[in-house]
Amino acid sequence: MTELAALIKLRAGRPRSKVAKELGITTQMLGALERGDRLPSLMLAKKIAVYYGVTIDDLFFQERGNKTSP
């Protein structure tokens, strides 16, 4: 699953504005992360992972063959 699909799926229809506010980022930043236009800092990636109750790997890395790639 790409980070786009993972973030949108995890948001599960909640308003982008609400999730962004709870994460302490702008709605524009959350949109950019969901589209894959921006990569979060490690600190923000951890915050997002904790918020959704998943690992950073689950959100931002996917298995491709024998190697893990962003």
Helices and strands as residue ranges (DSSP letters): H 3-11, H 16-23, H 27-35, H 42-52, H 56-60, E 62-64, E 67-69
